[in-house]
């Protein structure tokens, strides 16, 4: 079937493209460029531009380009939370318009997921959230977290309260392509998964693509989570920040060359360690935990056609634990630190009025270093991953109804799977796992064609390539995947394993009328990197490993169909999407697998398939004093492994039949706004024993008694459900002087997390009462009701 699709689909699209081009009238056209921004200097993504009777939408940078014949045109520009702007223009040559929308004060509290592009734009399974507006929502301990917030949208699930892992339409946390200004992020967590690395002061917008993935994205199976940072003000120095219960943040921005170049630097740090040592030094001692991160961005407008952007991020978590044991004289010490460093340089060129080019050079690195000391013995462990990447993307607007996109990228991967050392007294032992290297490349082409006023087609093909290369040594496995005890040496650049796959993408849009549309999509994706983990969250001890001779790339195919409608002139928006997704070459680990410092880690893996299907419903109120949304998902996710569960399919760990989110925002007065969140989800699946028996393993001659051990019996994998998860949060934002004309402005955010103190279980363990000869499962709860206070300011 896939072969037939590749054979017949692309000639058809090529014919439509040729036919539409030759039928285009030869009248002279001019390029109209529109850039939309707000009075706070932020660009406004996905604003609606009404041109005569046609509705268009700006892109994520607030920009729109369209070719029109000479003439006089009426424009109307609108965006939620802003006053509409109308213009009449005379278009007789190429023209650029800078549109400034004034903030609608009565709608500052709106939480907007997207503009009405859902109806008119041929891209489904996409949702976007403005970070500025997310500051109104209740969050744990007052710390804004974009990744936590997007789990309030249908089809996107969180692994739990202490996990920043995102699970999209049945995929795992490593199957999301998380980008910061186009730079891949391998570990997006702070505080062992309680928070993400994204600082709200630096972020402008976050977009999630769950299906219908454009051809320019690849390398992951489930989604693209694109986080965009904002550019600095080019006219004057400005600042903003916030002081919360566990952390503070500060952002400063301004011009480097007035009117042409701007910068922004944002920093954040927790101070739990410092406060703890200050108020309870005797109890806490040298123990502590903190994290910090720094975001920086600079841009320079060379001329009207060329712009350079530089993005930088550095963040680190540091944890230390000291136990000075006075009883046995054996001190225990642990220290671990891990973090990301990201650098991206991009050149954006408007080659001519129809052709646009973006070129990027990217460096990203994730490192983990830890040290454990017990008495005179020290154990050290280090691992990491480093990438060098080049990207080139082209956009060509052939006609007003047709657009082509093409490009290529190349990534050099350097995997550091682990280095360890043990020192005991004067003896020293070192263990060094071999670094691994790989080349990853891809090229793509797509075309966007408006066949008629009601039909739009976007068809693309991405072709990806992966090659694991030396220098390294690899364990040799037999036909059954068992290590033979021999190793093979590969020289620098020598090919070890090579893969290449086509990845077709198709999106269809049919506009039923001015307020509703139908959309369909087919997406095939391939993933060459895998996260080696046995934990419920993406902890820093997890290892990224490349595809190899034994580990094959994961492949997913997804079909989605959706209905989208604007109601009451755009006040309400409704969408319903159904999807079906299959996955092959999925990876799991054998029970009791050893991941750290294991040269034979491939031998710990088993492989299988998966599938996921569901229905997502979304209703949003976007205007008025009361705004918010309701998102509901009913779904099923399962895995099948020949070596697990007797080959029978079993629910994936984060299979959640029902998932419900309610988000509300209400403006009480010019000074007070209230918001609330309610979430409900079916409990996670887990494996629990159905019985236990005691087994004699020997005799203790010192005590004169036999030695027994308990052995659990199981009937199946993930055949037990934890209790349903539900929680309500509320927040109030107080702005003392909302109409102040002064430069310095501030507001207070008061929140309550888990309002009714629901005991949502984090995990379940078995406890044995020997006297009563009973076994009882006990739940461990993580977060009770937690207050939060944050003072936000700007100047």
C-alpha positions in Angstrom: 0.0 0.0 0.0 2.8 2.5 0.9 4.5 1.7 -2.5 1.2 2.6 -4.3 1.0 5.8 -2.4 4.5 6.8 -3.3 4.0 5.8 -6.9 0.7 7.6 -7.7 0.5 10.5 -5.2 3.4 12.6 -6.2 2.9 12.6 -10.0 -0.7 13.7 -9.2 0.5 16.6 -7.1 3.1 17.5 -9.7 0.4 17.6 -12.4 -1.9 19.8 -10.3 1.1 22.1 -9.6 1.9 22.4 -13.3 -1.7 22.8 -14.4 -2.4 25.5 -11.8 0.8 27.4 -12.8 0.0 27.4 -16.5 -3.5 28.5 -15.9 -2.5 31.5 -13.8 -3.3 34.9 -15.4 -0.2 36.7 -16.5 -1.3 40.0 -14.9 1.5 41.9 -13.0 1.6 41.2 -9.3 3.2 42.9 -6.4 4.4 41.5 -3.0 2.6 42.7 0.1 4.5 41.9 3.3 2.7 42.4 6.6 4.3 42.3 10.1 2.0 42.4 13.1 3.1 43.3 16.6 1.6 44.5 19.9 2.1 47.7 21.8 4.4 45.7 24.2 6.8 45.2 21.3 6.0 41.4 21.0 5.1 40.1 17.6 1.6 38.6 17.4 1.6 35.1 15.9 -1.4 33.8 14.0 -3.2 37.1 13.8 -6.1 37.1 11.3 -5.7 39.3 8.2 -8.9 39.9 6.3 -8.1 41.0 2.7 -11.2 41.9 0.8 -13.4 38.8 1.5 -10.5 36.4 2.1 -9.2 35.4 5.6 -5.4 34.8 5.9 -3.2 34.1 8.9 0.2 35.4 9.9 2.9 32.8 10.8 4.5 32.2 14.2 6.6 35.3 13.8 3.6 37.5 13.1 4.4 37.8 9.4 2.5 37.3 6.2 3.5 37.7 2.5 1.0 37.6 -0.4 1.2 38.5 -4.1 -1.6 40.7 -5.5 -2.4 42.5 -8.7 -2.1 46.3 -8.7 -5.1 48.0 -7.1 -6.7 49.3 -4.0 -7.4 46.9 -1.1 -9.1 47.0 2.3 -7.3 45.3 5.1 -8.6 44.3 8.6 -6.2 42.9 11.1 -7.4 41.2 14.3 -6.1 39.1 17.2 -7.6 38.0 20.4 -6.8 40.5 23.2 -6.2 43.4 20.8 -8.3 46.1 19.1 -8.9 45.5 15.4 -7.0 47.6 12.9 -8.3 48.5 9.5 -6.3 49.9 6.6 -6.9 50.8 2.9 -3.8 50.5 0.8 -2.8 51.3 -2.8 -0.7 48.5 -4.1 1.3 49.5 -7.2 4.7 48.2 -6.1 6.2 45.8 -3.5 5.0 47.1 -0.1 5.8 46.3 3.5 3.3 47.2 6.3 4.2 47.3 10.0 0.9 46.8 11.9 0.8 47.8 15.6 -2.2 46.5 17.5 -3.3 48.1 20.8 -3.9 45.8 23.7 -7.6 45.5 24.7 -7.4 46.1 28.4 -10.6 44.3 29.2 -9.2 41.1 27.7 -5.8 40.9 29.2 -6.8 37.9 31.1 -7.7 35.8 28.1 -5.9 32.5 27.7 -5.6 32.0 24.0 -4.6 28.7 22.5 -4.7 29.8 18.9 -6.4 32.2 16.5 -9.1 31.0 14.1 -6.5 29.6 11.8 -7.9 26.2 12.7 -10.6 26.7 10.1 -8.8 28.5 7.3 -5.2 27.0 7.6 -4.4 23.6 6.2 -2.6 22.3 9.3 -4.3 20.0 11.8 -3.4 18.6 15.2 -1.6 21.9 16.0 -2.1 24.1 19.1 -0.2 27.1 20.3 -0.1 29.0 23.6 1.1 32.5 24.3 3.4 32.5 27.3 2.5 36.0 28.4 -1.1 34.9 28.9 -0.1 31.7 30.7 1.3 33.8 33.6 -2.4 34.1 34.7 -2.8 30.3 35.1 -2.3 28.5 38.5 1.0 26.6 38.7 2.8 24.7 41.4 4.8 27.0 43.7 4.1 29.9 41.3 6.7 28.6 38.8 5.5 29.0 35.2 6.1 25.9 33.2 5.1 25.8 29.5 5.6 22.0 29.2 3.2 21.4 32.2 0.7 23.7 30.7 0.5 22.1 27.3 -0.7 18.9 29.0 -4.0 20.7 29.5 -4.6 20.3 25.8 -6.3 17.2 24.3 -4.0 14.4 23.2 -1.1 15.6 25.3 -0.5 13.9 28.6 1.9 14.2 31.5 3.6 11.3 33.1 2.7 12.6 36.6 3.2 15.4 39.0 7.0 14.8 39.3 7.6 14.3 35.6 8.2 16.8 32.8 7.9 13.9 30.3 5.3 14.6 27.6 3.3 11.7 26.1 1.6 12.6 22.8 -0.9 10.3 21.1 0.6 7.1 22.6 4.3 8.0 22.2 7.0 8.0 24.8 8.9 11.1 26.2 11.8 10.5 23.8 9.5 10.6 20.8 8.9 14.3 21.0 11.2 16.7 19.0 11.6 19.5 21.5 13.1 22.6 19.9 14.2 25.9 21.4 14.5 28.3 18.5 15.1 25.3 16.2 17.7 23.8 18.5 16.9 20.2 19.7 16.7 19.8 23.5 17.5 16.3 24.8 16.7 16.8 28.5 14.0 19.5 29.1 13.9 18.9 32.9 14.8 20.8 36.0 14.5 19.5 39.6 14.3 15.8 38.5 11.2 16.4 36.4 9.3 18.8 38.6 9.8 21.7 36.2 11.1 22.2 32.7 14.1 24.3 31.5 11.9 26.9 29.8 11.9 30.3 31.5 8.6 32.2 31.0 10.5 35.5 30.9 12.4 34.4 27.7 9.6 32.5 25.9 7.3 34.1 23.4 5.3 31.2 22.1 5.0 27.4 22.3 3.5 25.3 19.5 2.7 21.6 19.6 2.3 19.6 16.4 0.6 16.3 17.2 -0.1 15.1 13.6 0.1 16.2 10.0 3.8 17.0 10.7 5.3 19.3 8.0 8.1 17.7 5.9 10.8 20.1 7.4 10.5 18.3 10.8 11.7 14.8 11.5 13.8 12.5 13.7 11.0 11.8 16.2 7.8 9.7 16.0 5.1 11.6 18.0 5.2 15.4 17.9 7.1 18.6 17.5 7.2 21.0 20.5 8.5 24.2 19.2 9.5 26.8 21.8 10.3 30.2 20.5 12.1 32.9 22.5 11.3 36.5 22.1 13.6 39.1 20.5 14.9 42.1 22.5 13.6 45.6 22.2 15.5 47.6 19.6 14.5 51.1 20.9 15.0 51.3 24.7 16.2 49.3 27.7 13.4 47.4 29.4 13.2 44.7 32.1 10.9 42.3 33.7 11.0 39.5 36.3 9.4 37.8 39.2 10.1 36.7 42.7 8.4 33.4 43.9 8.6 31.0 46.7 11.4 28.8 45.3 13.0 30.9 42.5 13.4 34.3 41.1 13.9 35.4 37.5 15.0 38.6 35.8 15.1 39.6 32.1 16.8 42.7 30.6 16.5 43.7 27.0 17.4 46.7 24.8 19.2 47.9 21.7 22.7 47.1 20.6 22.3 49.3 17.6 19.2 51.4 17.9 16.5 50.4 15.5 18.6 47.6 13.9 19.9 45.3 16.7 18.5 44.2 20.0 19.4 41.8 22.8 17.6 40.0 25.6 19.1 38.2 28.6 17.0 36.2 31.0 18.2 34.4 34.1 16.6 32.2 36.8 17.7 30.5 39.9 16.2 28.6 42.8 17.2 29.4 46.3 15.8 26.5 48.3 19.3 25.5 49.3 20.3 28.9 50.5 17.1 29.5 52.5 17.3 26.0 54.0 20.9 26.5 55.2 19.9 29.9 56.6 17.0 28.8 58.7 18.0 25.2 59.5 21.8 24.9 59.1 22.2 22.3 61.9 19.6 20.0 60.2 20.4 20.6 56.6 24.2 20.9 56.8 25.9 20.8 53.4 22.9 19.1 51.7 21.2 21.1 49.0 19.6 21.3 45.6 19.4 24.2 43.2 19.1 24.9 39.5 19.8 27.9 37.3 19.4 28.8 33.6 20.4 31.6 31.4 18.7 32.5 28.1 20.2 35.1 25.7 19.3 36.2 22.2 20.6 38.9 19.9 19.4 39.8 16.4 20.8 42.2 13.8 19.0 43.6 10.8 21.7 43.8 8.1 19.2 45.4 5.7 15.6 44.9 4.7 16.3 41.5 3.2 18.9 40.0 5.7 18.7 39.3 9.4 21.0 37.4 11.8 19.8 35.8 15.0 21.9 34.3 17.8 20.4 32.1 20.5 22.2 30.9 23.6 21.0 28.7 26.6 22.9 27.3 29.5 21.3 25.5 32.5 22.5 23.3 35.3 21.0 21.3 38.2 23.2 20.6 41.2 22.3 18.2 44.0 24.4 17.3 47.0 23.8 15.0 50.0 26.1 14.5 53.0 25.6 12.1 55.8 28.2 12.4 58.5 27.5 9.2 60.5 28.8 9.5 64.0 27.9 5.9 64.9 30.1 3.9 62.5 32.4 6.7 61.4 31.5 6.2 57.8 30.7 9.3 55.9 28.3 9.2 52.9 28.5 11.9 50.2 26.7 12.3 46.9 27.0 15.0 44.3 25.4 15.2 40.9 25.1 18.0 38.3 23.7 17.9 34.9 22.5 20.4 32.3 22.2 21.6 28.7 24.2 24.0 26.6 22.6 25.2 23.4 23.9 27.7 20.7 22.2 28.5 17.5 23.2 31.0 14.8 20.7 31.7 11.9 20.7 33.9 8.8 17.4 34.8 7.4 17.4 36.1 3.8 14.7 37.4 1.5 16.5 36.6 -1.7 13.8 38.2 -3.8 10.1 39.0 -3.4 9.2 35.3 -3.9 12.2 33.4 -2.5 13.2 33.2 1.2 16.1 31.3 2.7 17.0 30.4 6.3 20.4 28.9 7.2 21.2 27.7 10.7 24.3 26.4 12.5 23.6 24.6 15.8 25.5 23.2 18.7 23.9 21.4 21.6 25.2 19.4 24.5 23.9 17.5 27.5 26.2 16.4 30.3 25.8 14.4 33.5 28.5 14.1 36.2 28.0 12.4 39.6 30.1 11.2 42.4 29.3 8.9 45.4 31.6 8.5 48.4 31.1 5.9 51.1 33.9 5.8 53.8 37.1 5.4 51.7 35.4 4.3 48.5 34.4 6.7 45.7 32.4 6.0 42.6 32.2 8.5 39.8 30.0 8.4 36.7 29.7 10.7 33.7 27.7 10.5 30.4 26.5 12.9 27.8 25.5 13.7 24.2 26.8 16.3 21.8 25.5 17.4 18.4 26.7 19.7 15.6 24.1 20.6 13.0 23.6 22.6 9.8 20.2 23.4 8.3 19.1 25.1 5.1 15.5 25.9 4.4 14.0 27.5 1.3 10.5 28.9 0.7 9.3 29.9 -2.7 5.9 31.6 -3.3 5.2 30.7 -6.8 1.8 32.4 -7.0 -0.7 33.6 -4.4 -2.2 30.1 -4.4 1.0 28.1 -4.4 4.0 27.8 -2.2 7.0 25.4 -2.4 9.3 24.5 0.5 12.5 22.5 0.4 15.7 22.1 2.4 18.3 19.8 4.0 20.0 19.2 7.3 23.1 17.4 8.6 23.8 16.3 12.2 27.0 14.9 13.6 26.2 12.9 16.8 28.7 12.1 19.6 27.3 9.8 22.3 29.1 9.4 25.6 27.3 6.4 27.1 29.3 6.4 30.4 32.6 6.7 32.1 33.1 5.5 35.6 35.7 5.2 38.3 36.1 3.5 41.7 38.7 4.4 44.2 39.1 2.3 47.4 41.9 3.3 49.7 45.0 3.4 47.5 43.5 1.1 44.8 41.8 2.6 41.8 39.6 1.1 39.1 38.4 2.9 36.0 35.7 1.9 33.6 35.4 3.6 30.2 32.6 2.8 27.8 33.4 3.5 24.2 32.0 6.7 22.7 29.7 6.2 19.8 29.3 8.4 16.7 26.7 8.8 14.0 25.8 10.9 11.0 22.2 11.9 10.4 20.9 13.7 7.3 17.7 14.5 5.7 16.3 16.4 2.6 12.7 17.4 2.0 10.4 19.0 -0.5 6.7 20.0 -0.1 4.2 22.0 -2.0 1.2 24.0 -0.7 -1.5 24.4 -3.4 -4.9 26.1 -3.1 -6.7 24.1 -5.8 -9.9 26.1 -5.4 -11.4 28.5 -2.8 -12.5 25.4 -0.8 -9.7 22.8 -1.4 -6.1 23.0 -0.3 -3.4 20.3 -0.5 -0.1 20.2 1.2 2.0 17.2 0.1 5.6 16.6 0.9 8.4 14.0 1.0 11.2 13.8 3.5 14.0 11.4 2.9 16.2 10.6 6.0 19.6 8.9 6.3 21.4 7.6 9.3 24.9 6.0 9.6 26.5 4.8 12.8 30.3 5.0 12.3 33.6 4.4 14.2 35.9 4.8 15.9 34.5 2.4 18.6 34.4 -1.2 19.7 31.2 -3.1 19.7 30.1 -6.4 21.3 29.3 -9.1 18.8 25.9 -10.8 19.2 24.7 -14.1 17.8 21.5 -14.5 15.7 19.4 -14.6 18.9 20.8 -11.3 20.2 23.0 -13.0 22.9 26.6 -11.6 23.4 29.2 -13.9 22.0 32.0 -12.5 24.3 33.9 -11.1 21.3 34.3 -7.4 20.2 34.8 -5.8 16.9 36.9 -2.7 16.4 35.8 0.0 13.9 38.1 2.7 12.6 37.3 6.4 12.4 34.6 7.0 9.8 34.0 3.2 9.2 30.4 2.4 8.6 28.8 0.2 11.3 25.0 0.3 10.5 23.3 2.3 7.8 19.5 3.1 7.4 17.5 5.4 5.0 13.8 5.8 4.7 11.2 7.9 2.8 8.8 9.8 5.0 5.7 11.0 3.0 3.4 13.7 4.5 0.0 14.8 3.1 -2.5 17.3 4.5 -5.9 18.0 2.9 -8.3 20.9 3.7 -11.9 21.2 2.5 -13.8 24.3 3.6 -17.4 23.6 4.1 -18.3 27.3 4.4 -16.8 30.5 5.9 -16.9 29.1 9.5 -16.2 25.4 9.2 -13.8 22.9 7.5 -12.8 19.3 7.3 -9.1 18.3 7.4 -7.3 15.0 6.9 -3.6 14.1 7.2 -1.2 11.2 6.7 2.3 11.3 8.3 5.1 8.7 8.3 8.0 9.4 10.7 11.3 7.7 11.5 13.4 8.0 14.7 17.0 7.0 14.8 17.8 7.9 18.5 16.4 6.1 21.5 16.2 6.9 25.2 17.5 4.0 27.4 15.3 4.3 30.5 13.5 2.2 33.0 12.1 5.1 35.0 8.7 6.8 34.9 10.3 10.2 34.1 13.3 11.4 32.0 15.8 11.5 34.8 19.4 12.5 34.0 20.7 8.9 34.4 18.8 8.0 31.3 21.0 7.4 28.2 20.5 8.3 24.6 21.7 5.5 22.3 21.9 5.4 18.4 20.4 2.9 16.1 22.8 0.1 15.3 22.9 -3.3 13.8 20.8 -4.7 16.6 18.7 -1.6 17.4 16.6 -0.7 14.4 15.0 2.8 13.9 11.5 3.3 15.2 8.9 3.9 12.5 5.4 5.4 13.0 2.5 6.0 10.6 -0.5 8.2 11.6 -3.8 9.0 9.9 -6.0 11.8 11.3 -9.3 13.3 10.4 -10.8 16.4 11.9 -13.8 18.8 11.9 -13.2 22.5 12.8 -15.7 25.2 13.3 -15.9 28.9 14.4 -19.1 29.7 16.4 -20.7 33.1 17.0 -18.4 35.1 14.8 -15.3 33.6 16.3 -16.2 33.9 20.0 -16.2 30.1 20.3 -14.1 27.5 18.5 -14.8 23.8 18.3 -12.7 21.0 16.9 -13.0 17.2 16.8 -10.0 15.0 15.7 -9.8 11.2 15.4 -6.5 9.5 14.8 -5.0 6.0 14.3 -1.3 5.4 14.8 1.0 2.4 14.4 4.5 2.1 15.6 7.2 -0.5 14.9 10.7 -1.2 16.4 9.6 0.0 19.8 12.2 -0.5 22.6 11.8 -1.9 26.1 14.3 -3.4 28.6 14.3 -6.7 30.2 13.2 -6.8 33.9 16.2 -5.9 36.1 18.2 -4.5 33.2 21.5 -2.7 34.1 21.8 0.5 32.1 24.8 2.3 33.7 28.3 1.4 32.7 27.0 -1.6 30.7 29.1 -2.3 27.5 26.4 -4.8 26.5 23.5 -2.5 26.8 22.0 -3.7 23.5 21.7 -7.2 25.0 19.3 -5.8 27.6 16.8 -4.6 25.0 13.8 -6.2 23.5 11.8 -4.9 20.5 8.1 -4.8 19.6 5.3 -2.9 18.1 2.6 -0.4 19.3 -0.6 1.3 18.3 -2.7 4.1 19.5 -6.1 5.5 18.5 -8.5 8.0 19.9 -10.8 10.9 19.6 -10.0 14.5 20.8 -12.6 17.1 21.5 -11.8 20.8 22.1 -14.2 23.7 22.8 -12.7 27.2 23.5 -14.3 30.6 24.4 -11.8 33.2 23.1 -13.5 36.5 23.8 -15.3 38.3 26.6 -14.9 38.7 30.3 -15.0 34.9 30.8 -12.7 32.8 28.6 -11.2 29.3 28.7 -11.5 25.9 27.2 -12.6 22.3 27.6 -10.5 19.5 26.3 -11.4 15.8 26.3 -9.6 12.8 24.9 -10.8 9.2 24.8 -8.0 6.9 23.6 -6.2 3.6 23.7 -2.5 2.9 23.6 -0.9 -0.6 23.7 2.3 -2.4 23.1 3.1 -5.9 21.8 6.5 -7.6 22.5 7.1 -11.3 21.7 9.3 -11.6 24.8 6.8 -10.0 27.2 3.3 -11.0 28.4 3.5 -14.2 26.4 3.4 -12.1 23.2 -0.1 -10.7 24.1 -0.7 -6.9 23.7 -0.8 -5.0 26.9 -1.6 -1.3 27.8 1.2 1.1 27.6 2.2 2.6 31.0 0.6 5.9 30.2 -2.4 4.6 28.4 -5.2 6.8 29.7 -8.7 6.0 28.5 -10.3 9.3 29.6 -8.5 12.6 29.9 -10.3 15.8 30.7 -9.1 19.4 31.2 -11.1 22.5 32.1 -9.4 25.9 32.0 -11.3 29.1 33.0 -10.3 32.7 33.3 -12.5 35.5 34.6 -11.9 39.2 34.9 -13.4 40.2 38.3 -12.5 43.9 38.0 -9.8 46.1 36.4 -7.4 45.0 39.3 -8.4 41.4 39.9 -8.5 38.3 37.6 -9.3 34.8 38.6 -8.3 31.5 36.8 -8.9 27.9 37.5 -7.9 24.5 36.2 -9.5 21.1 36.7 -8.0 17.9 35.4 -9.2 14.3 35.4 -7.6 11.2 34.0 -7.8 7.5 34.1 -5.1 6.1 36.4 -1.8 4.9 34.9 -1.4 1.2 34.1 1.1 -0.8 36.2 2.1 -4.3 36.9 1.1 -5.7 40.3 1.6 -9.2 41.8 -1.4 -11.5 42.2 0.3 -13.7 44.7 3.4 -14.3 46.7 5.1 -17.5 48.0 8.1 -18.0 50.3 11.2 -19.8 49.2 14.0 -21.3 51.3 17.3 -20.1 50.0 19.6 -21.4 52.8 20.5 -21.6 56.4 22.0 -18.8 58.7 24.5 -20.7 61.0 25.1 -17.6 63.1 21.4 -17.2 64.0 20.6 -20.9 63.7 17.6 -20.3 61.5 16.7 -20.9 57.9 16.8 -18.0 55.4 13.6 -17.3 53.3 12.9 -14.9 50.5 9.6 -13.8 49.0 8.8 -14.4 45.3 5.9 -12.5 43.7 3.6 -14.0 41.1 2.3 -12.0 38.2 -0.5 -12.7 35.7 0.2 -10.0 33.1 1.9 -6.7 32.3 0.2 -3.5 33.2 -3.0 -5.3 34.1 -3.7 -3.1 37.1 -4.9 0.5 37.2 -3.9 3.1 39.7 -6.8 5.2 41.1 -8.0 8.0 38.8 -6.1 11.2 38.9 -8.0 14.5 39.5 -7.0 17.9 40.8 -8.2 21.5 40.9 -6.0 24.6 41.0 -7.0 28.2 41.3 -5.1 31.5 41.0 -5.8 35.2 41.4 -3.8 38.0 39.8 -3.8 41.4 41.4 -2.6 44.5 39.5 -2.5 47.4 42.0 -2.4 50.2 39.3 -3.7 48.7 36.0 -4.0 52.2 34.4 -0.7 53.5 35.5 1.3 55.4 32.9 4.5 54.9 34.8 7.2 52.7 33.3 7.5 50.4 36.3 4.5 48.1 36.7 3.9 45.1 38.9 1.3 42.5 39.8 0.8 39.7 42.3 -0.1 36.1 41.5 -1.6 34.0 44.3 -2.3 30.4 43.6 -3.5 27.2 45.3 -2.3 23.9 43.8 -4.5 20.9 44.5 -7.3 23.0 46.0 -9.3 20.1 47.7 -6.1 18.3 48.8 -6.7 15.2 46.6 -4.2 12.4 47.5 -3.2 11.4 44.0 -0.9 8.3 44.3 2.7 8.8 42.9 3.5 5.1 43.1 2.3 2.0 45.0 4.4 -0.5 46.9 3.7 -3.7 48.9 4.1 -3.8 52.6 4.2 -7.1 54.6 2.8 -7.5 58.1 4.7 -10.6 59.4 2.6 -10.8 62.6 -0.7 -10.8 60.8 0.7 -12.7 57.8 -0.9 -10.2 55.4 0.3 -8.2 52.4 -1.1 -4.8 51.7 -0.5 -2.3 48.8 0.3 1.2 50.0 0.1 4.4 48.1 2.7 7.2 48.2 1.3 10.7 47.7 3.5 13.5 46.5 1.7 16.9 46.6 -1.0 18.0 49.1 -2.5 21.5 48.8 0.3 23.9 48.1 0.1 27.7 48.1 2.1 29.9 45.7 2.9 33.6 45.6 4.8 35.4 42.9 5.5 39.1 42.5 5.9 40.0 38.8 7.2 43.3 37.6 8.4 45.1 34.4 10.1 48.4 33.8 
